[in-house]
Amino acid sequence: MTRRGAGGVNYLYAKGTGLTLKWSAEFYAVGVKGPDWPTGRPRIGEAWPDAPGTFTDWTYIGQVTCVPSETKPVPVVVVDLGTGMVTRAGTTDAFMCWSP
C-alpha cells in the first residue's frame, strides 16, 4: 500500500504471511531508473514480521521520493533474509510524480 505525502514523498506499507520468524524482510522496486539506482533496483526498506512470520496489519516499510521519468507502476519484490527467498510482493506507483 502507498500513502502519498507532501513534496513527492510517498510512504510504503506491506501486509502478508509466510516470512521467517525472527528474520527481517527487505523490499526492492524493480526497474526504477535514476542516478541513485544504477542497478534499477532501489531498496525501499526493511521490516520485521510479527510471530509467526506475518505482517498482520499494514507494516511500515519505508519512504521513497517520486522520480519524474517513471510513468507506470513498478514491481516490488521482498527478500526473506531468513531463507534468501525472493517473492514478488505486488506493484507500487510511489515512484510516479503526481500533480495536485
Backbone bond lengths (Angstrom), bond angles and torsions (degrees), N, CA, C in turn:
res aa  C-N    CA-C-N  psi(-1)  N-CA   C-N-CA  omega(-1)  CA-C   N-CA-C  phi
1 M - - - 1.449 - - 1.527 108.01 -
2 T 1.316 116.12 141.71 1.458 122.48 178.39 1.524 109.65 -116.87
3 R 1.322 116.04 132.05 1.466 121.02 172.09 1.510 107.02 -114.38
4 R 1.310 115.42 125.77 1.453 121.07 -178.33 1.524 110.89 -78.38
5 G 1.335 115.18 137.69 1.450 121.42 176.88 1.522 109.93 -116.85
6 A 1.303 115.96 -173.83 1.461 121.26 -179.55 1.527 110.50 -81.10
7 G 1.320 116.37 152.55 1.457 122.42 173.92 1.510 115.15 66.73
8 G 1.328 117.69 26.59 1.459 120.68 177.78 1.517 114.33 80.98
9 V 1.338 118.20 7.73 1.466 121.58 176.94 1.527 108.42 -90.54
10 N 1.333 115.51 131.13 1.458 121.12 -178.73 1.524 109.39 -126.08
11 Y 1.328 115.84 145.15 1.457 122.68 -175.81 1.523 108.89 -110.82
12 L 1.348 116.23 132.39 1.457 120.94 -176.92 1.521 111.33 -111.96
13 Y 1.353 114.20 142.40 1.454 122.88 -178.84 1.521 108.59 -133.04
14 A 1.341 116.39 152.62 1.463 120.76 179.53 1.524 110.10 -131.17
15 K 1.333 114.18 154.94 1.451 122.46 176.91 1.518 106.16 -142.49
16 G 1.332 119.07 134.63 1.451 119.81 179.73 1.515 113.11 170.63
17 T 1.331 115.00 -179.12 1.458 122.08 -176.76 1.527 110.02 -134.26
18 G 1.330 115.36 175.28 1.456 121.07 172.58 1.521 115.38 87.46
19 L 1.326 118.13 17.69 1.464 120.93 179.26 1.530 109.69 -93.66
20 T 1.322 115.91 162.69 1.450 121.04 -179.50 1.526 110.69 -77.27
21 L 1.329 115.46 126.67 1.455 121.99 178.81 1.527 110.12 -61.10
22 K 1.314 117.04 136.37 1.467 125.39 178.09 1.532 113.94 71.22
23 W 1.329 117.80 14.92 1.462 122.13 174.97 1.519 108.02 -125.84
24 S 1.308 117.07 149.37 1.465 120.24 178.62 1.528 110.44 -87.54
25 A 1.300 114.25 169.93 1.462 122.25 176.58 1.523 107.85 -126.83
26 E 1.337 116.53 137.16 1.463 121.34 177.91 1.523 108.93 -107.49
27 F 1.339 115.49 143.17 1.456 122.28 -178.25 1.519 110.12 -115.73
28 Y 1.329 116.16 135.54 1.463 122.97 -179.10 1.523 110.02 -132.49
29 A 1.325 116.18 143.53 1.467 121.61 170.02 1.534 106.44 -89.67
30 V 1.317 116.52 150.61 1.468 121.06 -177.27 1.524 109.46 -117.05
31 G 1.333 115.95 125.03 1.458 120.67 173.96 1.508 116.26 90.21
32 V 1.327 118.79 8.87 1.459 120.97 178.81 1.521 108.42 -80.00
33 K 1.313 116.07 125.10 1.463 121.14 -179.30 1.519 109.76 -97.08
34 G 1.309 116.23 137.45 1.457 120.79 177.59 1.512 109.93 -179.71
35 P 1.327 117.91 160.20 1.460 121.05 -177.06 1.525 113.19 -63.67
36 D 1.329 117.35 -26.90 1.464 120.32 -179.70 1.525 112.99 -85.44
37 W 1.344 116.95 -7.78 1.461 120.71 -175.95 1.521 110.58 -129.89
38 P 1.320 118.51 71.63 1.471 119.66 -177.72 1.522 113.07 -63.22
39 T 1.336 117.87 -22.15 1.464 120.32 178.99 1.520 112.06 -82.31
40 G 1.332 117.33 -14.22 1.463 120.20 -176.12 1.519 112.58 76.41
41 R 1.344 117.42 16.56 1.465 121.35 179.85 1.526 110.65 -133.30
42 P 1.320 118.04 72.39 1.465 118.04 -179.36 1.527 111.85 -67.85
43 R 1.327 114.42 140.23 1.462 120.68 176.52 1.529 107.56 -77.99
44 I 1.319 115.89 125.81 1.459 120.65 179.02 1.517 110.00 -84.03
45 G 1.314 116.61 -44.02 1.453 119.68 -179.29 1.507 112.01 166.59
46 E 1.316 114.44 -169.65 1.464 122.10 -175.04 1.517 108.43 -140.94
47 A 1.326 117.00 148.38 1.459 121.16 177.30 1.522 109.41 -149.32
48 W 1.323 114.63 156.86 1.464 121.68 178.13 1.522 108.54 -105.85
49 P 1.335 117.51 126.51 1.468 119.50 178.31 1.525 111.31 -73.32
50 D 1.323 115.35 157.32 1.460 121.57 172.69 1.529 107.75 -78.65
51 A 1.318 115.96 168.30 1.465 119.63 173.25 1.517 107.51 -71.58
52 P 1.282 122.14 142.32 1.455 127.70 -7.58 1.536 112.24 -95.58
53 G 1.304 118.34 76.04 1.463 121.55 176.83 1.510 114.31 79.16
54 T 1.328 117.34 39.11 1.469 120.67 -178.69 1.521 111.57 -130.75
55 F 1.324 114.01 154.73 1.459 121.74 164.82 1.525 103.83 -102.92
56 T 1.328 117.06 92.88 1.451 120.75 -172.08 1.524 113.21 -70.70
57 D 1.312 116.58 -37.30 1.460 121.19 175.24 1.518 106.90 -114.49
58 W 1.320 117.46 176.68 1.460 119.93 177.27 1.524 107.88 -65.00
59 T 1.330 116.59 111.02 1.459 124.27 -176.39 1.521 109.59 -97.83
60 Y 1.320 116.37 130.37 1.466 121.33 -179.76 1.529 110.09 -64.16
61 I 1.349 116.23 130.12 1.462 122.41 179.98 1.523 110.50 -105.52
62 G 1.304 117.64 -45.71 1.454 120.81 -178.39 1.511 110.86 166.87
63 Q 1.321 115.25 -176.64 1.459 119.97 178.76 1.517 109.35 -126.36
64 V 1.324 115.04 150.38 1.459 121.76 176.83 1.518 108.26 -134.99
65 T 1.304 115.41 160.12 1.458 121.75 175.75 1.519 108.10 -106.88
66 C 1.309 116.44 142.54 1.455 119.60 -178.40 1.530 110.97 -63.54
67 V 1.321 114.70 153.45 1.467 123.03 -179.26 1.529 106.82 -119.38
68 P 1.343 119.08 115.08 1.462 121.07 -174.28 1.534 115.04 -53.38
69 S 1.329 118.24 -28.55 1.467 119.96 -178.47 1.525 113.19 -79.60
70 E 1.323 119.02 -9.99 1.465 120.92 -179.77 1.529 109.56 -83.66
71 T 1.324 116.28 124.97 1.465 121.09 -176.28 1.519 113.06 -120.91
72 K 1.333 117.44 2.06 1.461 120.27 179.41 1.527 109.89 -147.07
73 P 1.337 117.29 160.17 1.460 119.74 176.17 1.529 110.94 -61.46
74 V 1.316 116.33 151.71 1.467 121.51 -179.46 1.527 109.55 -118.57
75 P 1.334 116.72 150.64 1.463 120.35 176.18 1.527 111.12 -67.68
76 V 1.319 114.62 149.31 1.467 121.92 174.75 1.526 107.33 -121.03
77 V 1.335 115.98 135.15 1.455 120.45 174.73 1.519 108.87 -118.78
78 V 1.331 115.11 152.77 1.459 121.51 177.42 1.525 107.72 -119.68
79 V 1.337 115.37 136.57 1.460 121.96 176.57 1.524 107.84 -108.60
80 D 1.321 116.48 116.28 1.463 122.15 175.34 1.528 106.18 -78.73
81 L 1.331 117.61 109.11 1.455 120.46 -175.42 1.526 112.96 -71.89
82 G 1.319 118.01 -11.44 1.459 121.17 175.65 1.515 112.55 -77.63
83 T 1.336 116.62 -34.18 1.467 121.01 -177.40 1.524 112.77 -115.05
84 G 1.333 116.60 -19.83 1.458 120.37 -174.31 1.520 112.62 82.81
85 M 1.327 117.81 1.63 1.459 121.66 -178.58 1.525 110.91 -71.30
86 V 1.329 115.60 134.61 1.462 122.38 177.32 1.519 107.77 -107.31
87 T 1.328 116.34 130.02 1.461 121.76 -177.44 1.513 109.57 -133.89
88 R 1.332 116.05 140.50 1.471 118.97 174.15 1.519 108.53 -68.99
89 A 1.337 115.23 130.49 1.457 120.80 -175.62 1.522 112.82 -109.43
90 G 1.321 118.01 6.43 1.453 121.01 -179.25 1.516 111.38 119.94
91 T 1.328 116.00 -155.28 1.458 121.81 178.34 1.529 108.92 -133.01
92 T 1.332 114.93 163.42 1.466 119.57 174.35 1.523 109.47 -141.76
93 D 1.320 114.74 146.25 1.460 120.35 173.07 1.531 110.23 -103.80
94 A 1.331 116.94 17.20 1.467 121.86 -176.31 1.518 113.22 -64.06
95 F 1.328 117.64 -23.25 1.469 119.82 -179.13 1.529 111.88 -85.89
96 M 1.328 117.56 -10.05 1.458 121.65 178.09 1.528 109.83 -81.42
97 C 1.323 117.29 136.10 1.466 121.16 178.14 1.530 109.13 -88.11
98 W 1.307 116.41 138.56 1.459 122.38 -178.62 1.506 109.60 -119.72
99 S 1.297 115.62 142.11 1.462 120.71 174.52 1.511 108.93 -97.93
100 P 1.326 118.00 141.28 1.475 120.00 -179.98 1.516 112.00 -66.95
